[in-house]
Amino acid sequence: MNLGDYSTQALTTLTEDYAHGDITAQMIGQVLGLSDESGEVLGKFKKLLRDKRGVISNEDKKEIMKELGDVLWYVNSVSHLLGYSLEEVAQANLDKLASRQQRGKLHGSGDNR
């Protein structure tokens, strides 16, 4: 499956009407969902460290993958509500990382390094 197909199918499950350009209740709901699902990924890793001494089973990997899918769904929804395709977001990220790599700035902090 490519990202465009994923995006189109995933957006069929986005509830309520939406508007581009404004921070609506729907957009905030999607951003909060992204935060929540990201936190679930973090929680899975915390429990792996705490309860399993960092050993990750195949079942653990599958459960983390499910949560990552939820994160992807919310990234796609927020991107769409902002007027961007998932492909545009992915390409912008690759361009940013390539630029940092070329300039020797992969490490460090700051959004615009």
N, C-alpha and C positions, 0 to 999 in steps of 0.2 A: 504494500500500500504506500502511496506517496502522500506527502503532507497536504496537498490540495484535496485529495479524496478524503483524507481523514477530516480535514477542516470542514468540508461541506457536510459530511455525515454528522460530525459532532455538533455543528451548529443547529441541526434539526432538533436537538434536545435542549437548546437554550430557551428557557421559559420567559414569558412576558414580552411585551413590545420593547424595542430598544431604539435609542436615538444616538446618532453620532455627534461628537463635539461637546456634549455636556456631561458633567458628572451626575448621573442619575442614581436613584436608589438601586436600580438593576446593576449598574456598573460597580457600585460599592459592594453589593452582594457578591459579585464575581471576584472582586479583589479580596474580600474577606474569605471567600471560599479558597482562593489560591493560597492565602496565608495558612488557613486551616489544614489544607491537604499537604502543604510543605511541612507543616509541623508534624503531621502524621508520619512522614518519611523520617524526620528527625527522631521521633519517638521510637520508631522501629529500630533505628541504629542505637539509640540510648539503651534500649532493652537488650539488644545483642551484646553490648559492652557489659552491661550490668549483670545479666543473667546467663550469658553464654560465653563470657570471656572473649568476645569478638569473633567467635566462630559462626559463619553464616552457612546454613544448610540450603539445599535446593528449595525447600519449602519457604524458608525465609526470603530467598531471592524472588520467588514468585509473589509473595505478599508485598514486598517492596515494589516490584514491577507494577502491581495493581495500583498502589498509591501514586507511583510516578505517572501512570495513565491518568489518574484524577488530576494531578498537577498539570499535565499536558492539556486536559480538557479546559481547565480554567485559564491557562495561558492563551489558548486558542480563543476563548470567549472574550477575554479582556482585549486581546489584540483586535478582534473583530469590532468590538464596541468602540475602540479608538480609531478604527478605519484602516487597519493594517491586516494583511493576510499573514498566515503562519509562515509562508515562504519568505515574505518580506522581513519578518522578525528574525527568522533563521539566517537569512543572507546578511542582514545588518550585523548580527552577532559574529558570523564568520569573518566579515570584513573588519570589524573592530579587533578581533583576536589576531588576524593576519597582520594588521597594522602594528599592534603591540609587539608581535613577534619580530617583525622587521626592524622595529626600533629598540629591541631589547627591553621591553617594558611589560613582559608577561607577569613578572613578580612586582610586588609593591601594592600600594593602595591608591584609591582615587578613581573616580569614574572616567576621567579624561586623561589618563596617563599615557 
